[in-house]
């Protein structure tokens, strides 16, 4: 009984860890999208200023 429960505990721990990784990836993607959006808006804004 010992080794089996230890293996399932390890699997559960790994599952939790991979869920955390997915959340981290989602946060990274959101951050990248925000930075990209800000960069695009900044580019539009500066081109408008330079055009005037």
Buried (B, 14 or more C-beta within 10 A) or exposed (E): EEEEEEEEEEEEEEEEEEEEEEEEEEEEEEEEEEEEEEEEEEEEEEEEEEEE
